[in-house]
């Protein structure tokens, strides 16, 4: 992914990116560039319209389930019932931490 990102950054300059361009970008963020991967990216993307590739990729990503759909729907379906136990747990944790401070045998103003 980092090689694709470097290619896209180099392409923003308005010219066809070269291996030297990719290596310069990657080394600027401390990544040692692998010649094989750079050459593969350059050959795969050479002569292609990057805007079209991004649009096609976005369509493919939109069809991929990203998880969390059921979890996000549960609170909406249950109303505030799911949120109430979470608030109670937070309050319990606060009380526990206050109690642990009392067990030390001295207070801030003693």
N, C-alpha and C positions, 0 to 999 in steps of 0.2 A: 504494500500500500504506500509505503514511503517513497518508492520509486515513481509511482504514478503521480503522487502529490508533487514531487520534484519536477516531473515532466510538465505537469499543468502550470506550475509556477514559472518554469522556463518559457513555456508557450505564451504566457501573458506578456512576455517581452516582444512578441510579434514575429518571432522567427521560429524555424523548426529547431527544436532542442537537440543538442549533441550530447555525447557521453561526457564531454568536458563540462558542459553546462550542468548536467545532473550531478556530477561529482562535486562541483563547486558548491551547489546548493546543499547537498547532503553533508559535506564536510563542514559547512558553516554552522551546522547544528550538532556536530560531533559524531556523525555517522560515517563509518568507513564503507565506501561504496564498493559493491561487487560488480565487476565488469560484466559477468554473464547476465545478471538481472537487468542492468542498465541497457545492455544491447537488446535483450528480449523486449523490454518495454518500448524502446525506440523503434524496433522493427514492427511490433504489433500495432503501434499507433501512427506510424509513418503514413502520411497521405490521407488520414481520416480527419473528418470534421469533429473537433472536440465537443462542440455544442450539441451535435447530434448524439454523440456517444454518451454524454451526460444525461441527455433527455431519455435515451433508451434505458440507461441504468436506473434512472429515477422511476421509470415505469415498472421495471423488474423489482426494485426494492419495495414499491408500493404493494406488490402482491405477496410479499414475504411476511408471514405472521411474526410479529415482534414480541409476542408474549405480553402479559400484563392486561390484556383485554378483559379477562374474566375477573381479575382482581379489581380493575378500575370500575367494572360494572357492578360489582357486589355492593359497595357503599352507596352507589346511586340507587340501587334497587331497594336496599334495606333502610334508606333514609339515614337518620342520625344514630341508629342503634349500634352500628359498627364503631362509630367514633367514641361513644361513651366509655366502653371498656378501656380503650387506649388512654383516655384522660385519667381514669381511675388508677391505672398502672403508673402513670407519671407521678401522680400525687403520692402513691405508696412509696415510690423510690425517694421522693423528697423527705418523707417522714423517716425513712430508714436512715438517710444520711444525717438528719438532725439528731436522731437517737444515738448514732455512733459518736457524734461529737460530745453528747452528754456523758457518755461512758468514760471519757478520758479523765474525768475527775477535776477538771478546772475549766473555767470559762474565759472569755475574752476580757471581761471587766473585773475578774476576781483578783 
